[in-house]
Amino acid sequence: MDGVSEKMLSQTPRALDRDGLVVRDARPGNPPHVEYRLTPLGAEASTRSSP
């Protein structure tokens, strides 16, 4: 993504996980695969922040 650093791409999802807005699901493999999904709290926050 243009204008977004690798550091930001890794830190932001982890912060959202820490704050309970997403759940991180890491799966082993080569390369490793990580998926994130919204928690109910994250879905509510997303709805409230949408115009």
C-alpha positions as CSV (number, residue, x, y, z in Angstrom):
1,M,0.0,0.0,0.0
2,D,1.4,3.4,-0.9
3,G,2.1,5.7,2.0
4,V,1.8,2.9,4.7
5,S,4.9,1.5,6.3
6,E,5.5,-2.2,7.0
7,K,5.7,-1.2,10.7
8,M,2.3,0.4,10.6
9,L,0.8,-2.5,8.8
10,S,1.9,-4.9,11.6
11,Q,1.3,-2.6,14.6
12,T,-2.2,-1.4,13.9
13,P,-3.9,-4.8,13.7
14,R,-2.1,-5.9,16.9
15,A,-3.3,-2.8,18.7
16,L,-6.9,-3.5,17.5
17,D,-6.5,-7.1,18.8
18,R,-5.2,-5.8,22.2
19,D,-8.1,-3.4,22.4
20,G,-10.7,-6.2,21.7
21,L,-11.8,-4.8,18.4
22,V,-10.5,-7.7,16.3
23,V,-9.5,-11.4,16.9
24,R,-6.1,-12.5,15.4
25,D,-6.0,-16.0,14.0
26,A,-2.4,-17.1,13.1
27,R,-2.0,-20.3,11.1
28,P,1.3,-22.1,10.6
29,G,2.6,-22.6,7.1
30,N,5.1,-21.5,4.7
31,P,4.6,-18.6,4.5
32,P,2.6,-18.2,7.8
33,H,-1.0,-16.9,7.4
34,V,-2.7,-14.5,9.7
35,E,-6.4,-13.5,9.5
36,Y,-8.2,-10.9,11.5
37,R,-11.9,-10.7,12.1
38,L,-14.1,-8.1,13.9
39,T,-15.4,-8.9,17.4
40,P,-18.9,-7.7,18.3
41,L,-17.3,-4.6,19.9
42,G,-15.3,-4.0,16.7
43,A,-18.4,-4.3,14.5
44,E,-20.3,-1.9,16.8
45,A,-17.4,0.6,16.6
46,S,-17.2,0.2,12.8
47,T,-21.0,0.9,12.5
48,R,-20.7,4.0,14.8
49,S,-17.8,5.4,12.8
50,S,-19.4,5.0,9.4
51,P,-21.0,8.1,7.9
